């Protein structure tokens, strides 16, 4: 955010809602999954509920990111659509599916959960780097 403010890159709140905030949310999703999977639950139903709730809320959030991206001043290319919208949306869906499979197919579910945690981390790292390089390489505005 400091880089963006100092660079005076053209944009608005929708750009941040589509490309900045989701990066933090995806890092938080990976952290949330780690906490859920590490907590000393008394039943597997509690884990299933937390994962399912995270998947549903994540899908709703990812849908709002798509709406913000479609209305942003920045026009995302295919790579941006993949990293900022479709990949995280797929990961939230995978968390929901893993929650539904947790009781009947625990091994598959655990591998899905581990994979989605990595997807959230890697997409967060990619998107952070992408934002920094965009700001660094974008022409400055306001005569700077």
N, CA and C atoms as an extended XYZ file, in Angstrom:
432
Properties=species:S:1:pos:R:3:atomname:S:1:resname:S:1:resid:I:1 pbc="F F F"
N         0.828       -1.186        0.000 N   UNK     1
C         0.000        0.000        0.000 CA  UNK     1
C         0.877        1.255        0.000 C   UNK     1
N         1.958        1.202        0.752 N   UNK     2
C         2.863        2.346        0.780 CA  UNK     2
C         3.452        2.598       -0.595 C   UNK     2
N         3.853        1.532       -1.273 N   UNK     3
C         4.393        1.678       -2.628 CA  UNK     3
C         3.368        2.321       -3.558 C   UNK     3
N         2.132        1.864       -3.472 N   UNK     4
C         1.084        2.387       -4.337 CA  UNK     4
C         0.842        3.868       -4.041 C   UNK     4
N         0.789        4.212       -2.755 N   UNK     5
C         0.545        5.616       -2.379 CA  UNK     5
C         1.690        6.514       -2.840 C   UNK     5
N         2.926        6.047       -2.650 N   UNK     6
C         4.072        6.859       -3.054 CA  UNK     6
C         4.206        6.963       -4.564 C   UNK     6
N         3.846        5.899       -5.268 N   UNK     7
C         3.981        5.905       -6.726 CA  UNK     7
C         2.876        6.714       -7.388 C   UNK     7
N         1.813        6.973       -6.667 N   UNK     8
C         0.654        7.678       -7.206 CA  UNK     8
C         0.172        7.011       -8.484 C   UNK     8
N         0.014        5.685       -8.421 N   UNK     9
C        -0.491        4.912       -9.548 CA  UNK     9
C        -1.991        5.152       -9.649 C   UNK     9
N        -2.459        5.355      -10.864 N   UNK    10
C        -3.888        5.573      -11.061 CA  UNK    10
C        -4.655        4.340      -10.619 C   UNK    10
N        -5.755        4.541       -9.950 N   UNK    11
C        -6.581        3.428       -9.498 CA  UNK    11
C        -7.622        3.932       -8.526 C   UNK    11
N        -8.440        2.999       -8.035 N   UNK    12
C        -9.453        3.370       -7.061 CA  UNK    12
C        -9.649        2.230       -6.073 C   UNK    12
N       -10.661        2.383       -5.221 N   UNK    13
C       -10.937        1.390       -4.180 CA  UNK    13
C       -11.252        0.022       -4.773 C   UNK    13
N       -11.903       -0.003       -5.926 N   UNK    14
C       -12.232       -1.289       -6.549 CA  UNK    14
C       -10.965       -2.052       -6.918 C   UNK    14
N        -9.934       -1.319       -7.345 N   UNK    15
C        -8.664       -1.972       -7.669 CA  UNK    15
C        -8.082       -2.651       -6.428 C   UNK    15
N        -8.139       -1.944       -5.304 N   UNK    16
C        -7.641       -2.532       -4.056 CA  UNK    16
C        -8.519       -3.710       -3.650 C   UNK    16
N        -9.841       -3.571       -3.795 N   UNK    17
C       -10.763       -4.648       -3.441 CA  UNK    17
C       -10.608       -5.865       -4.346 C   UNK    17
N       -10.156       -5.645       -5.567 N   UNK    18
C       -10.004       -6.751       -6.512 CA  UNK    18
C        -8.618       -7.373       -6.488 C   UNK    18
N        -7.600       -6.562       -6.186 N   UNK    19
C        -6.235       -7.063       -6.350 CA  UNK    19
C        -5.356       -6.933       -5.112 C   UNK    19
N        -5.709       -6.108       -4.155 N   UNK    20
C        -4.889       -5.934       -2.960 CA  UNK    20
C        -5.410       -6.729       -1.777 C   UNK    20
N        -6.611       -6.418       -1.371 N   UNK    21
C        -7.207       -7.065       -0.204 CA  UNK    21
C        -7.306       -8.589       -0.349 C   UNK    21
N        -7.704       -9.121       -1.514 N   UNK    22
C        -7.789      -10.578       -1.632 CA  UNK    22
C        -6.481      -11.301       -1.324 C   UNK    22
N        -5.363      -10.671       -1.626 N   UNK    23
C        -4.078      -11.294       -1.332 CA  UNK    23
C        -3.938      -11.528        0.167 C   UNK    23
N        -4.312      -10.546        0.967 N   UNK    24
C        -4.263      -10.689        2.419 CA  UNK    24
C        -5.270      -11.736        2.876 C   UNK    24
N        -6.464      -11.724        2.289 N   UNK    25
C        -7.497      -12.688        2.664 CA  UNK    25
C        -7.033      -14.110        2.375 C   UNK    25
N        -6.354      -14.335        1.254 N   UNK    26
C        -5.889      -15.687        0.925 CA  UNK    26
C        -4.802      -16.152        1.888 C   UNK    26
N        -3.917      -15.235        2.301 N   UNK    27
C        -2.943      -15.590        3.338 CA  UNK    27
C        -3.682      -15.966        4.630 C   UNK    27
N        -4.715      -15.218        4.958 N   UNK    28
C        -5.504      -15.514        6.160 CA  UNK    28
C        -6.231      -16.854        6.030 C   UNK    28
N        -6.673      -17.191        4.819 N   UNK    29
C        -7.335      -18.481        4.604 CA  UNK    29
C        -6.361      -19.627        4.891 C   UNK    29
N        -5.131      -19.500        4.433 N   UNK    30
C        -4.120      -20.535        4.718 CA  UNK    30
C        -3.885      -20.642        6.224 C   UNK    30
N        -3.828      -19.502        6.898 N   UNK    31
C        -3.645      -19.501        8.348 CA  UNK    31
C        -4.852      -20.127        9.045 C   UNK    31
N        -6.052      -19.780        8.594 N   UNK    32
C        -7.268      -20.337        9.181 CA  UNK    32
C        -7.296      -21.857        9.031 C   UNK    32
N        -6.931      -22.358        7.862 N   UNK    33
C        -6.901      -23.806        7.653 CA  UNK    33
C        -5.903      -24.450        8.610 C   UNK    33
N        -4.748      -23.835        8.788 N   UNK    34
C        -3.744      -24.368        9.712 CA  UNK    34
C        -4.283      -24.433       11.138 C   UNK    34
N        -4.974      -23.395       11.551 N   UNK    35
C        -5.533      -23.365       12.904 CA  UNK    35
C        -6.613      -24.432       13.050 C   UNK    35
N        -7.508      -24.515       12.083 N   UNK    36
C        -8.586      -25.506       12.154 CA  UNK    36
C        -8.016      -26.918       12.219 C   UNK    36
N        -7.016      -27.192       11.403 N   UNK    37
C        -6.454      -28.536       11.353 CA  UNK    37
C        -5.574      -28.853       12.565 C   UNK    37
N        -5.154      -27.837       13.313 N   UNK    38
C        -4.283      -28.041       14.476 CA  UNK    38
C        -5.032      -28.018       15.807 C   UNK    38
N        -6.250      -27.510       15.809 N   UNK    39
C        -7.002      -27.357       17.059 CA  UNK    39
C        -7.391      -28.727       17.619 C   UNK    39
N        -7.464      -28.826       18.938 N   UNK    40
C        -7.819      -30.108       19.577 CA  UNK    40
C        -9.332      -30.336       19.636 C   UNK    40
N        -9.944      -30.528       18.484 N   UNK    41
C       -11.391      -30.732       18.408 CA  UNK    41
C       -11.776      -32.043       19.101 C   UNK    41
N       -13.007      -32.098       19.574 N   UNK    42
C       -13.481      -33.333       20.210 CA  UNK    42
C       -14.142      -34.271       19.205 C   UNK    42
N       -14.613      -33.721       18.072 N   UNK    43
C       -15.203      -34.562       17.020 CA  UNK    43
C       -14.767      -34.038       15.657 C   UNK    43
N       -14.825      -34.930       14.680 N   UNK    44
C       -14.478      -34.511       13.316 CA  UNK    44
C       -15.552      -33.600       12.729 C   UNK    44
N       -16.752      -33.642       13.253 N   UNK    45
C       -17.831      -32.768       12.770 CA  UNK    45
C       -17.472      -31.290       12.950 C   UNK    45
N       -16.768      -30.985       14.004 N   UNK    46
C       -16.373      -29.598       14.250 CA  UNK    46
C       -15.394      -29.124       13.174 C   UNK    46
N       -14.482      -29.997       12.790 N   UNK    47
C       -13.535      -29.676       11.722 CA  UNK    47
C       -14.290      -29.491       10.413 C   UNK    47
N       -15.193      -30.421       10.133 N   UNK    48
C       -15.997      -30.346        8.912 CA  UNK    48
C       -16.777      -29.042        8.848 C   UNK    48
N       -17.390      -28.659        9.961 N   UNK    49
C       -18.174      -27.429        9.990 CA  UNK    49
C       -17.299      -26.207        9.710 C   UNK    49
N       -16.164      -26.133       10.378 N   UNK    50
C       -15.267      -24.975       10.187 CA  UNK    50
C       -14.764      -24.898        8.750 C   UNK    50
N       -14.372      -26.034        8.201 N   UNK    51
C       -13.887      -26.043        6.819 CA  UNK    51
C       -15.006      -25.692        5.844 C   UNK    51
N       -16.185      -26.260        6.060 N   UNK    52
C       -17.313      -25.966        5.170 CA  UNK    52
C       -17.684      -24.486        5.244 C   UNK    52
N       -17.712      -23.941        6.456 N   UNK    53
C       -18.026      -22.514        6.608 CA  UNK    53
C       -16.972      -21.668        5.906 C   UNK    53
N       -15.708      -22.029        6.071 N   UNK    54
C       -14.637      -21.299        5.388 CA  UNK    54
C       -14.755      -21.393        3.878 C   UNK    54
N       -15.123      -22.569        3.373 N   UNK    55
C       -15.292      -22.743        1.932 CA  UNK    55
C       -16.443      -21.915        1.383 C   UNK    55
N       -17.572      -21.934        2.068 N   UNK    56
C       -18.745      -21.168        1.617 CA  UNK    56
C       -18.466      -19.664        1.688 C   UNK    56
N       -17.920      -19.209        2.815 N   UNK    57
C       -17.604      -17.778        2.947 CA  UNK    57
C       -16.542      -17.360        1.934 C   UNK    57
N       -15.567      -18.234        1.702 N   UNK    58
C       -14.528      -17.942        0.718 CA  UNK    58
C       -15.085      -17.842       -0.688 C   UNK    58
N       -16.021      -18.729       -1.036 N   UNK    59
C       -16.647      -18.655       -2.363 CA  UNK    59
C       -17.428      -17.361       -2.527 C   UNK    59
N       -18.140      -16.968       -1.489 N   UNK    60
C       -18.886      -15.703       -1.554 CA  UNK    60
C       -17.924      -14.526       -1.705 C   UNK    60
N       -16.833      -14.560       -0.960 N   UNK    61
C       -15.846      -13.490       -1.066 CA  UNK    61
C       -15.208      -13.482       -2.450 C   UNK    61
N       -14.857      -14.658       -2.960 N   UNK    62
C       -14.238      -14.747       -4.285 CA  UNK    62
C       -15.179      -14.206       -5.362 C   UNK    62
N       -16.476      -14.449       -5.214 N   UNK    63
C       -17.446      -13.898       -6.170 CA  UNK    63
C       -17.442      -12.368       -6.114 C   UNK    63
N       -17.299      -11.802       -4.915 N   UNK    64
C       -17.245      -10.340       -4.817 CA  UNK    64
C       -15.962       -9.795       -5.438 C   UNK    64
N       -14.874      -10.553       -5.344 N   UNK    65
C       -13.618      -10.138       -5.973 CA  UNK    65
C       -13.787      -10.094       -7.489 C   UNK    65
N       -14.486      -11.078       -8.038 N   UNK    66
C       -14.748      -11.094       -9.487 CA  UNK    66
C       -15.528       -9.841       -9.884 C   UNK    66
N       -16.550       -9.497       -9.106 N   UNK    67
C       -17.343       -8.295       -9.403 CA  UNK    67
C       -16.470       -7.038       -9.358 C   UNK    67
N       -15.611       -6.938       -8.338 N   UNK    68
C       -14.725       -5.771       -8.233 CA  UNK    68
C       -13.737       -5.733       -9.401 C   UNK    68
N       -13.213       -6.885       -9.782 N   UNK    69
C       -12.244       -6.933      -10.887 CA  UNK    69
C       -12.901       -6.504      -12.198 C   UNK    69
N       -14.154       -6.892      -12.392 N   UNK    70
C       -14.850       -6.521      -13.625 CA  UNK    70
C       -15.114       -5.016      -13.688 C   UNK    70
N       -15.208       -4.355      -12.533 N   UNK    71
C       -15.517       -2.932      -12.494 CA  UNK    71
C       -14.301       -2.056      -12.195 C   UNK    71
N       -13.127       -2.658      -12.056 N   UNK    72
C       -11.942       -1.883      -11.687 CA  UNK    72
C       -11.438       -1.050      -12.859 C   UNK    72
N       -10.629       -0.051      -12.538 N   UNK    73
C       -10.046        0.774      -13.598 CA  UNK    73
C        -8.966        0.002      -14.351 C   UNK    73
N        -8.309       -0.930      -13.661 N   UNK    74
C        -7.305       -1.789      -14.295 CA  UNK    74
C        -8.030       -2.902      -15.049 C   UNK    74
N        -7.608       -3.177      -16.250 N   UNK    75
C        -8.210       -4.242      -17.047 CA  UNK    75
C        -7.355       -5.500      -16.938 C   UNK    75
N        -7.814       -6.493      -16.148 N   UNK    76
C        -7.017       -7.705      -15.962 CA  UNK    76
C        -6.895       -8.511      -17.252 C   UNK    76
N        -5.710       -9.115      -17.445 N   UNK    77
C        -5.527      -10.018      -18.573 CA  UNK    77
C        -5.835      -11.441      -18.096 C   UNK    77
N        -5.649      -12.427      -18.965 N   UNK    78
C        -5.993      -13.814      -18.632 CA  UNK    78
C        -5.212      -14.320      -17.422 C   UNK    78
N        -3.944      -13.945      -17.333 N   UNK    79
C        -3.137      -14.377      -16.188 CA  UNK    79
C        -3.671      -13.788      -14.879 C   UNK    79
N        -4.070      -12.523      -14.915 N   UNK    80
C        -4.642      -11.893      -13.722 CA  UNK    80
C        -5.942      -12.572      -13.311 C   UNK    80
N        -6.796      -12.855      -14.280 N   UNK    81
C        -8.054      -13.547      -13.970 CA  UNK    81
C        -7.760      -14.885      -13.299 C   UNK    81
N        -6.757      -15.590      -13.814 N   UNK    82
C        -6.422      -16.894      -13.241 CA  UNK    82
C        -5.942      -16.745      -11.794 C   UNK    82
N        -4.935      -15.925      -11.559 N   UNK    83
C        -4.312      -15.842      -10.240 CA  UNK    83
C        -5.174      -15.136       -9.200 C   UNK    83
N        -5.906      -14.109       -9.619 N   UNK    84
C        -6.650      -13.301       -8.650 CA  UNK    84
C        -8.081      -13.766       -8.430 C   UNK    84
N        -8.641      -14.526       -9.372 N   UNK    85
C       -10.046      -14.910       -9.210 CA  UNK    85
C       -10.271      -16.418       -9.313 C   UNK    85
N        -9.936      -16.995      -10.432 N   UNK    86
C       -10.315      -18.401      -10.652 CA  UNK    86
C        -9.551      -19.386       -9.781 C   UNK    86
N        -8.267      -19.190       -9.590 N   UNK    87
C        -7.496      -20.098       -8.728 CA  UNK    87
C        -7.973      -20.032       -7.272 C   UNK    87
N        -8.101      -18.843       -6.680 N   UNK    88
C        -8.626      -18.807       -5.304 CA  UNK    88
C       -10.051      -19.349       -5.198 C   UNK    88
N       -10.897      -19.045       -6.194 N   UNK    89
C       -12.255      -19.568       -6.152 CA  UNK    89
C       -12.246      -21.092       -6.172 C   UNK    89
N       -11.384      -21.667       -7.004 N   UNK    90
C       -11.252      -23.131       -7.059 CA  UNK    90
C       -10.754      -23.687       -5.729 C   UNK    90
N        -9.842      -22.962       -5.084 N   UNK    91
C        -9.321      -23.413       -3.794 CA  UNK    91
C       -10.407      -23.373       -2.715 C   UNK    91
N       -11.216      -22.324       -2.697 N   UNK    92
C       -12.308      -22.275       -1.719 CA  UNK    92
C       -13.314      -23.395       -1.974 C   UNK    92
N       -13.575      -23.683       -3.244 N   UNK    93
C       -14.463      -24.800       -3.572 CA  UNK    93
C       -13.843      -26.119       -3.108 C   UNK    93
N       -12.547      -26.276       -3.282 N   UNK    94
C       -11.861      -27.494       -2.841 CA  UNK    94
C       -11.931      -27.654       -1.320 C   UNK    94
N       -11.847      -26.543       -0.589 N   UNK    95
C       -11.982      -26.612        0.873 CA  UNK    95
C       -13.377      -27.108        1.240 C   UNK    95
N       -14.390      -26.601        0.558 N   UNK    96
C       -15.761      -27.044        0.812 CA  UNK    96
C       -15.920      -28.530        0.492 C   UNK    96
N       -15.407      -28.950       -0.645 N   UNK    97
C       -15.490      -30.376       -1.029 CA  UNK    97
C       -14.734      -31.239       -0.016 C   UNK    97
N       -13.563      -30.791        0.401 N   UNK    98
C       -12.782      -31.541        1.396 CA  UNK    98
C       -13.559      -31.687        2.702 C   UNK    98
N       -14.280      -30.638        3.084 N   UNK    99
C       -15.095      -30.705        4.306 CA  UNK    99
C       -16.191      -31.762        4.154 C   UNK    99
N       -16.795      -31.805        2.976 N   UNK   100
C       -17.865      -32.778        2.733 CA  UNK   100
C       -17.335      -34.207        2.657 C   UNK   100
N       -16.088      -34.372        2.254 N   UNK   101
C       -15.471      -35.697        2.151 CA  UNK   101
C       -14.770      -36.137        3.434 C   UNK   101
N       -14.648      -35.251        4.394 N   UNK   102
C       -13.808      -35.479        5.566 CA  UNK   102
C       -14.150      -36.770        6.309 C   UNK   102
N       -15.403      -37.027        6.524 N   UNK   103
C       -15.837      -38.213        7.278 CA  UNK   103
C       -15.636      -39.501        6.490 C   UNK   103
N       -16.071      -39.510        5.238 N   UNK   104
C       -16.040      -40.738        4.442 CA  UNK   104
C       -14.711      -41.033        3.778 C   UNK   104
N       -13.970      -39.994        3.398 N   UNK   105
C       -12.683      -40.155        2.705 CA  UNK   105
C       -11.630      -39.273        3.358 C   UNK   105
N       -11.263      -39.569        4.605 N   UNK   106
C       -10.384      -38.656        5.339 CA  UNK   106
C        -9.011      -38.445        4.693 C   UNK   106
N        -8.419      -39.490        4.132 N   UNK   107
C        -7.097      -39.328        3.546 CA  UNK   107
C        -7.148      -38.386        2.339 C   UNK   107
N        -8.105      -38.595        1.453 N   UNK   108
C        -8.273      -37.709        0.303 CA  UNK   108
C        -8.549      -36.285        0.760 C   UNK   108
N        -9.417      -36.152        1.745 N   UNK   109
C        -9.769      -34.834        2.270 CA  UNK   109
C        -8.539      -34.109        2.819 C   UNK   109
N        -7.719      -34.812        3.568 N   UNK   110
C        -6.529      -34.191        4.143 CA  UNK   110
C        -5.541      -33.758        3.069 C   UNK   110
N        -5.386      -34.553        2.017 N   UNK   111
C        -4.515      -34.144        0.916 CA  UNK   111
C        -5.075      -32.912        0.199 C   UNK   111
N        -6.400      -32.874        0.028 N   UNK   112
C        -7.023      -31.703       -0.597 CA  UNK   112
C        -6.812      -30.453        0.252 C   UNK   112
N        -6.952      -30.608        1.558 N   UNK   113
C        -6.773      -29.473        2.461 CA  UNK   113
C        -5.335      -28.979        2.415 C   UNK   113
N        -4.381      -29.904        2.420 N   UNK   114
C        -2.972      -29.509        2.332 CA  UNK   114
C        -2.696      -28.798        1.014 C   UNK   114
N        -3.226      -29.332       -0.067 N   UNK   115
C        -3.007      -28.718       -1.387 CA  UNK   115
C        -3.615      -27.321       -1.459 C   UNK   115
N        -4.809      -27.146       -0.921 N   UNK   116
C        -5.434      -25.826       -0.983 CA  UNK   116
C        -4.687      -24.817       -0.114 C   UNK   116
N        -4.131      -25.271        0.991 N   UNK   117
C        -3.316      -24.363        1.805 CA  UNK   117
C        -2.135      -23.849        0.999 C   UNK   117
N        -1.502      -24.748        0.256 N   UNK   118
C        -0.386      -24.329       -0.599 CA  UNK   118
C        -0.856      -23.399       -1.713 C   UNK   118
N        -2.018      -23.674       -2.277 N   UNK   119
C        -2.554      -22.794       -3.323 CA  UNK   119
C        -2.757      -21.383       -2.771 C   UNK   119
N        -3.340      -21.283       -1.572 N   UNK   120
C        -3.537      -19.963       -0.975 CA  UNK   120
C        -2.205      -19.262       -0.725 C   UNK   120
N        -1.231      -20.000       -0.208 N   UNK   121
C         0.085      -19.399        0.043 CA  UNK   121
C         0.763      -18.983       -1.252 C   UNK   121
N         0.805      -19.869       -2.234 N   UNK   122
C         1.487      -19.556       -3.485 CA  UNK   122
C         0.782      -18.442       -4.260 C   UNK   122
N        -0.557      -18.440       -4.250 N   UNK   123
C        -1.246      -17.351       -4.948 CA  UNK   123
C        -1.025      -16.031       -4.216 C   UNK   123
N        -0.982      -16.068       -2.883 N   UNK   124
C        -0.695      -14.851       -2.132 CA  UNK   124
C         0.702      -14.320       -2.426 C   UNK   124
N         1.676      -15.220       -2.482 N   UNK   125
C         3.041      -14.811       -2.807 CA  UNK   125
C         3.098      -14.263       -4.233 C   UNK   125
N         2.507      -14.984       -5.168 N   UNK   126
C         2.501      -14.527       -6.568 CA  UNK   126
C         1.834      -13.165       -6.691 C   UNK   126
N         0.667      -13.023       -6.088 N   UNK   127
C        -0.093      -11.780       -6.240 CA  UNK   127
C         0.589      -10.604       -5.545 C   UNK   127
N         1.260      -10.858       -4.432 N   UNK   128
C         2.028       -9.793       -3.777 CA  UNK   128
C         3.155       -9.328       -4.687 C   UNK   128
N         3.873      -10.278       -5.242 N   UNK   129
C         4.982       -9.936       -6.137 CA  UNK   129
C         4.453       -9.243       -7.391 C   UNK   129
N         3.352       -9.721       -7.916 N   UNK   130
C         2.760       -9.124       -9.108 CA  UNK   130
C         2.381       -7.669       -8.860 C   UNK   130
N         1.784       -7.397       -7.705 N   UNK   131
C         1.382       -6.020       -7.375 CA  UNK   131
C         2.602       -5.114       -7.221 C   UNK   131
N         3.628       -5.615       -6.563 N   UNK   132
C         4.837       -4.809       -6.370 CA  UNK   132
C         5.502       -4.513       -7.708 C   UNK   132
N         5.628       -5.504       -8.568 N   UNK   133
C         6.270       -5.262       -9.861 CA  UNK   133
C         5.419       -4.361      -10.740 C   UNK   133
N         4.096       -4.476      -10.648 N   UNK   134
C         3.221       -3.594      -11.418 CA  UNK   134
C         3.447       -2.140      -11.004 C   UNK   134
N         3.471       -1.897       -9.691 N   UNK   135
C         3.663       -0.537       -9.195 CA  UNK   135
C         5.051       -0.029       -9.572 C   UNK   135
N         6.060       -0.893       -9.452 N   UNK   136
C         7.431       -0.474       -9.747 CA  UNK   136
C         7.633       -0.163      -11.230 C   UNK   136
N         6.942       -0.882      -12.102 N   UNK   137
C         7.145       -0.712      -13.543 CA  UNK   137
C         6.134        0.211      -14.208 C   UNK   137
N         5.043        0.519      -13.508 N   UNK   138
C         4.005        1.370      -14.077 CA  UNK   138
C         4.499        2.815      -14.125 C   UNK   138
N         4.255        3.497      -15.209 N   UNK   139
C         4.678        4.910      -15.290 CA  UNK   139
C         4.040        5.730      -14.170 C   UNK   139
N         4.834        6.594      -13.589 N   UNK   140
C         4.358        7.456      -12.500 CA  UNK   140
C         3.408        8.516      -13.050 C   UNK   140
N         2.505        8.932      -12.196 N   UNK   141
C         1.536        9.957      -12.576 CA  UNK   141
C         1.801       11.228      -11.793 C   UNK   141
N         1.275       12.283      -12.227 N   UNK   142
C         1.401       13.546      -11.517 CA  UNK   142
C         2.762       14.203      -11.681 C   UNK   142
N         3.451       13.906      -12.778 N   UNK   143
C         4.722       14.567      -13.043 CA  UNK   143
C         5.898       14.009      -12.297 C   UNK   143
N         5.745       12.882      -11.630 N   UNK   144
C         6.866       12.311      -10.868 CA  UNK   144
C         7.607       11.269      -11.678 C   UNK   144
